[in-house]
């Protein structure tokens, strides 16, 4: 038994949304009771106790679009890289990195990403992987890191024709093998999807190959209309818009996650809604790549299940929350935009998306939910209630406000110290691997 108490507690349960001095009791991987600190401690006097010290207790964060393979890009300078558009960014930076990744570098990239996620209070990650240097077993390498760190993960490999059909077929089979493996796993900590890069790098033949090797229990994870080039390519080659092509190929549906959706129109939003397809917004990445601002507010207003991701740009969900909030206010010239939509995406949409792949309720502190709980050191300057707690998170916290992270009932970090992981050793290994990757990319051996 584990009890976390003595903090202002945000539950995300509309029946009991906030406790001024709350506590959550966990038995194994499940929350068994929430209430005031006094009543929970009285009910479970012998449980291990973590004191929140007056900070905020809340459900752990969920990231529904990550790119673990980008972990070693920080500070990387590639000879001759001078991009003037999105396609040059993709080929010059990201595809160059993934073409050189070894399996061990992929595993260490995952270790680095998961460690940073834990430090920022993220315990569930939907990753979209690419390592065309070594495809086979790359998802299994990431899974090994997920198990070692204790982070719940839904993984897929980015199928693409960009490096030829042999590698496209290998990518499809990596997905198929991992999905089969994940479906047989009963831990509720690992899941698989059929990953695809984007419409403009996937032929009809490869689309059909993906469909033929995808079990009905899972959907697709694909970038959609991230750049205008993707839309232009689809119109030119197929005579239709991207969402229409995906509809015709049987890609859309309640288990499918479409990332970005920048260049989509009203008709496509209606198709997303009609098929119950999921969308994930990645504001910092869209801005950093100069791809444009997606019509995310309109997508949400259409009733499409929409979540918030980071696209590997950061592992701090509060950072994405802050950027999404100001991006849409600025873009729409409307100071009232995004106040409700963005927290809905982060705190409701992400949990709903995750629970299409994981059984135990996520993103909520209530009886029967997953024991995924974080503590922050944030002690509010002004009154904090159920009605204004989102504004306190938005303006008062960052990911590194998190002091303690619990996932599936296991304490992964306590008082900012990782448990069960030799962080110093892992980081030393990551630095060495990153240096080797950089030297390989730039022709220095």
C-alpha positions in Angstrom: 0.0 0.0 0.0 1.1 3.6 -0.8 -0.5 6.8 0.3 0.4 10.3 -1.1 -1.1 13.1 1.0 -0.9 16.5 2.5 -1.3 18.5 -0.7 -3.9 20.3 -2.7 -5.3 17.5 -4.9 -6.7 17.8 -8.4 -8.4 14.6 -9.3 -9.9 15.2 -12.8 -13.0 13.4 -11.4 -16.0 15.7 -11.9 -17.7 14.1 -8.9 -14.9 15.1 -6.5 -12.6 17.4 -8.5 -10.6 19.0 -5.8 -9.4 18.5 -2.2 -7.9 21.3 -0.2 -5.8 18.8 1.7 -6.2 15.5 -0.2 -4.6 12.1 -0.4 -4.7 9.1 -2.7 -4.3 5.5 -1.5 -2.9 2.9 -3.9 -2.8 -0.8 -3.6 -0.5 -2.3 -6.2 -1.2 -0.6 -9.6 -4.7 0.7 -8.7 -6.0 3.6 -6.7 -8.3 2.3 -4.0 -9.5 5.5 -2.3 -9.2 9.3 -2.5 -10.2 11.7 0.2 -8.9 14.1 2.8 -5.4 13.3 4.1 -6.9 12.7 7.6 -9.4 10.1 6.5 -7.1 8.3 4.1 -4.3 8.0 6.7 -6.8 6.8 9.2 -8.1 4.2 6.8 -4.5 3.0 5.9 -2.3 3.6 8.9 0.3 1.1 7.9 0.7 2.2 4.2 4.0 3.7 3.0 3.4 7.5 3.1 4.7 10.2 0.8 4.2 13.7 2.1 3.4 16.2 -0.6 4.4 19.0 1.8 1.6 21.3 0.8 2.3 21.0 -2.9 -0.1 19.8 -5.6 -1.1 16.1 -6.1 -2.6 15.3 -9.5 -2.8 12.6 -12.2 0.4 12.0 -14.1 0.7 13.5 -17.6 0.1 11.6 -20.8 2.0 12.5 -24.1 0.2 11.2 -27.1 2.8 12.0 -29.8 6.5 11.6 -29.1 9.6 11.0 -31.2 12.1 9.1 -29.0 14.5 8.8 -32.0 15.1 12.6 -31.9 16.7 12.5 -28.4 20.3 12.9 -29.6 19.5 15.9 -31.8 20.0 18.5 -29.0 22.8 20.7 -30.1 23.6 18.7 -33.2 25.1 20.5 -36.1 25.1 18.7 -39.5 27.5 19.7 -42.2 25.8 21.5 -45.0 22.4 21.6 -43.2 20.7 24.9 -44.2 17.0 24.2 -44.5 14.6 26.6 -46.4 11.5 24.6 -46.0 9.8 21.7 -44.2 11.0 19.0 -46.6 14.6 20.2 -46.2 14.2 20.0 -42.4 12.9 16.5 -42.6 15.5 15.1 -45.0 18.4 17.3 -43.7 17.9 16.7 -40.0 15.4 14.0 -38.9 15.8 11.5 -41.7 19.6 11.9 -41.5 19.5 11.0 -37.8 17.2 8.1 -38.2 19.2 6.6 -41.1 22.3 6.4 -38.8 20.7 5.1 -35.6 21.9 1.7 -34.3 19.7 -0.5 -32.1 21.7 0.5 -29.0 21.5 4.2 -29.9 17.7 3.7 -30.2 17.5 2.1 -26.8 19.6 4.8 -25.2 17.5 7.5 -26.9 14.5 5.8 -25.3 16.2 5.8 -21.9 17.0 9.5 -22.1 13.5 10.3 -23.2 11.8 8.2 -20.5 14.0 9.7 -17.8 13.2 13.2 -18.9 9.5 12.2 -19.1 9.6 10.9 -15.5 11.2 14.1 -14.3 8.4 16.1 -16.0 5.6 13.9 -14.6 4.8 12.0 -17.8 4.1 8.3 -17.2 2.3 7.3 -20.5 3.9 7.9 -23.9 2.7 7.3 -27.5 5.8 7.1 -29.5 6.3 7.3 -33.3 9.6 5.7 -34.1 12.0 5.8 -37.1 15.5 4.3 -37.4 16.0 3.3 -41.0 19.6 2.4 -40.2 18.4 -0.5 -38.1 14.7 -1.3 -38.4 14.3 -4.9 -37.1 13.8 -5.1 -33.3 13.9 -1.3 -32.9 10.5 -1.3 -31.2 11.6 -4.1 -28.9 14.7 -2.0 -28.0 12.5 0.8 -27.0 10.2 -1.5 -25.0 13.2 -2.7 -23.0 13.8 0.9 -22.0 10.1 1.4 -21.2 10.2 -1.7 -18.9 13.4 -0.6 -17.2 12.2 2.9 -16.5 8.5 2.0 -15.8 6.8 4.2 -18.3 3.6 3.0 -20.0 4.2 3.0 -23.8 2.3 2.6 -27.0 4.8 2.1 -29.8 4.9 2.1 -33.6 7.4 2.2 -36.4 7.1 4.9 -39.1 6.5 3.1 -42.4 7.7 5.1 -45.4 8.8 4.5 -49.0 11.5 7.2 -48.7 14.3 4.7 -48.4 12.9 2.2 -50.9 10.5 -0.7 -50.8 12.7 -3.2 -49.0 12.9 -0.9 -46.0 9.2 -0.1 -46.2 8.4 -3.8 -46.0 10.8 -4.2 -43.1 9.1 -1.4 -41.3 5.7 -2.9 -41.8 6.9 -6.2 -40.4 8.5 -4.5 -37.4 5.1 -3.0 -36.6 3.3 -6.3 -37.2 5.7 -8.3 -35.0 5.6 -5.8 -32.2 1.8 -5.4 -32.3 1.4 -9.2 -32.0 3.8 -9.2 -29.1 2.0 -6.3 -27.4 -1.4 -7.8 -27.8 -0.2 -10.9 -26.0 1.2 -8.8 -23.1 -1.2 -8.6 -20.2 0.6 -6.0 -18.1 -1.5 -3.1 -19.5 1.8 -1.2 -19.8 2.7 -1.8 -23.5 0.7 -1.4 -26.7 1.4 -1.3 -30.4 0.0 0.5 -33.5 0.7 0.4 -37.2 2.9 3.5 -37.7 3.0 5.4 -41.0 5.1 8.5 -41.8 2.7 10.6 -44.0 0.7 10.4 -47.1 3.4 11.9 -49.3 5.9 9.2 -48.6 3.5 6.2 -48.7 2.4 4.6 -52.0 -0.9 2.8 -52.5 1.1 -0.5 -52.5 2.6 0.3 -49.1 -0.8 1.4 -47.7 -2.2 -2.0 -48.8 0.8 -3.8 -47.2 0.2 -2.0 -43.9 -3.5 -2.9 -44.0 -2.8 -6.5 -44.7 -0.5 -6.8 -41.7 -2.5 -4.8 -39.2 -4.6 -6.7 -36.7 -8.1 -5.4 -36.3 -7.6 -4.6 -32.6 -5.3 -1.7 -33.4 -5.2 1.4 -35.6 -2.7 3.6 -37.3 -0.5 6.4 -36.0 0.3 8.8 -38.9 1.3 12.4 -39.6 -1.4 14.2 -41.5 -1.0 17.5 -43.4 1.9 18.6 -41.3 3.3 20.6 -44.2 1.5 22.1 -47.2 3.7 19.9 -49.4 1.9 16.8 -48.0 -1.5 18.2 -49.2 -0.1 19.3 -52.6 1.4 15.9 -53.2 -1.8 14.1 -52.4 -3.9 16.4 -54.7 -1.3 15.9 -57.5 -0.8 12.1 -57.2 -4.3 11.0 -56.0 -6.6 13.8 -57.0 -8.0 14.1 -53.5 -7.2 15.6 -50.1 -5.3 13.7 -47.5 -8.2 12.8 -45.2 -10.2 11.6 -48.2 -7.3 9.4 -49.3 -7.0 7.9 -45.8 -10.7 7.3 -45.7 -10.6 5.5 -49.0 -7.6 3.4 -47.8 -9.5 2.4 -44.6 -7.0 4.2 -42.3 -9.5 6.3 -40.4 -11.3 5.0 -37.3 -11.5 5.1 -33.5 -8.1 3.4 -33.0 -6.3 5.7 -35.4 -4.2 8.7 -34.3 -3.6 11.5 -36.8 -0.8 13.9 -35.8 -0.8 17.6 -36.7 -3.7 18.1 -39.2 -2.6 21.6 -40.1 -3.9 21.7 -43.7 -7.4 20.2 -43.2 -10.7 21.8 -44.2 -14.2 21.6 -42.7 -15.1 18.6 -44.9 -12.1 16.7 -43.6 -12.9 17.6 -40.0 -16.4 16.2 -40.5 -14.8 13.0 -41.8 -12.6 12.8 -38.7 -15.6 13.2 -36.5 -17.8 10.8 -38.4 -15.1 8.0 -38.2 -14.3 8.9 -34.6 -10.6 9.3 -35.6 -8.3 10.9 -33.0 -6.1 14.0 -33.6 -3.1 15.2 -31.7 -1.9 18.8 -31.7 1.9 19.6 -31.4 2.1 23.4 -31.2 5.8 23.9 -30.5 6.9 21.6 -33.4 4.5 23.3 -35.8 5.9 26.7 -34.9 9.5 25.6 -34.8 9.3 24.0 -38.3 7.4 27.0 -39.6 4.6 24.7 -40.8 1.7 26.9 -39.8 -0.9 27.0 -37.2 -3.5 24.2 -37.4 -7.2 24.9 -37.1 -7.2 23.0 -33.8 -9.9 25.1 -32.1 -12.2 24.4 -35.0 -11.3 20.7 -34.9 -12.2 20.5 -31.2 -15.4 22.4 -31.9 -16.3 19.8 -34.5 -16.3 17.2 -31.6 -13.2 15.4 -32.8 -11.3 13.7 -30.0 -8.2 15.8 -29.8 -5.1 15.5 -27.6 -1.9 17.3 -27.0 1.6 16.0 -27.8 5.2 17.3 -28.1 6.5 15.7 -31.3 9.8 15.2 -29.5 10.3 19.0 -29.2 10.0 18.7 -25.4 9.0 16.2 -22.9 7.2 18.7 -20.7 3.5 18.7 -21.2 3.0 22.0 -19.3 5.3 23.6 -21.9 3.1 22.4 -24.7 0.1 23.6 -22.7 1.6 27.1 -22.4 2.6 27.3 -26.1 -0.8 26.0 -27.4 -2.6 28.6 -25.2 -0.7 31.6 -26.6 -0.4 30.2 -30.2 -4.2 30.1 -30.8 -4.8 33.4 -29.1 -2.2 35.0 -31.3 -3.2 33.3 -34.5 -7.0 34.0 -34.0 -6.4 37.5 -32.5 -8.9 36.4 -29.9 -8.0 36.7 -26.2 -10.7 34.2 -25.3 -9.4 31.4 -27.5 -7.9 28.3 -26.1 -8.9 28.8 -22.4 -11.2 25.8 -22.5 -10.0 23.8 -25.5 -6.3 23.3 -24.7 -6.9 22.0 -21.1 -9.6 19.8 -22.5 -7.1 18.4 -24.9 -4.4 17.9 -22.3 -6.5 16.7 -19.3 -9.4 15.0 -21.0 -8.5 14.2 -24.6 -5.1 12.6 -23.8 -6.7 10.3 -21.2 -9.5 9.3 -23.6 -6.9 8.6 -26.4 -4.7 6.6 -24.0 -7.7 4.5 -22.8 -8.4 3.4 -26.4 -5.2 1.3 -25.9 -4.9 0.8 -22.2 -7.6 -0.8 -20.0 -7.2 0.8 -16.6 -8.6 4.4 -16.5 -5.8 7.0 -16.9 -5.6 10.7 -16.2 -7.9 10.6 -13.1 -7.5 10.0 -9.4 -10.5 7.9 -8.4 -11.1 4.4 -7.1 -10.3 1.8 -9.8 -8.0 4.1 -11.8 -4.4 3.5 -12.6 -2.0 4.4 -9.8 -0.3 7.1 -11.9 0.2 10.1 -9.6 2.5 13.1 -9.4 3.4 15.6 -6.8 4.6 19.1 -7.6 6.3 21.6 -5.2 3.9 24.4 -6.4 2.3 26.2 -3.4 -0.2 28.7 -4.8 0.2 32.4 -4.3 -3.5 33.0 -4.7 -6.6 30.9 -3.8 -6.7 27.6 -5.7 -10.0 25.8 -6.4 -11.5 23.2 -8.8 -12.5 26.2 -11.0 -9.2 27.8 -11.4 -6.7 24.9 -11.0 -5.9 24.8 -14.8 -4.8 28.5 -14.6 -2.5 27.6 -11.7 -0.9 24.9 -13.8 -0.7 27.1 -16.8 0.9 30.1 -15.1 2.5 28.6 -12.0 4.0 25.3 -12.9 6.5 23.8 -15.3 7.3 20.2 -15.8 10.3 20.5 -13.4 7.9 21.5 -10.6 7.3 17.8 -10.3 9.1 16.3 -7.3 7.6 12.8 -7.2 6.3 10.5 -10.0 4.4 7.3 -9.5 3.4 5.0 -12.5 1.4 1.9 -12.2 1.8 2.0 -8.4 5.6 2.2 -8.6 7.6 5.2 -7.4 9.8 6.2 -10.3 11.0 9.4 -8.8 10.8 10.7 -5.2 12.0 14.1 -4.1 13.5 14.5 -7.6 15.7 11.4 -7.2 15.1 8.6 -9.7 14.5 5.2 -8.1 15.7 1.9 -9.6 17.8 3.7 -12.3 21.5 4.7 -12.2 20.8 8.0 -13.9 24.5 9.0 -13.9 25.5 5.8 -15.7 22.7 6.0 -18.2 23.4 9.6 -19.0 27.1 8.9 -19.5 26.2 6.1 -21.9 23.9 8.4 -23.7 26.5 11.1 -24.1 29.0 8.6 -25.5 26.3 7.3 -27.9 25.3 10.8 -29.0 28.9 11.7 -29.8 29.3 8.5 -31.8 26.1 9.2 -33.8 27.2 12.8 -34.5 30.6 11.7 -35.7 29.0 9.1 -38.0 26.6 11.6 -39.4 29.3 14.1 -40.1 31.8 11.6 -41.5 34.1 11.6 -38.5 35.0 8.1 -37.3 
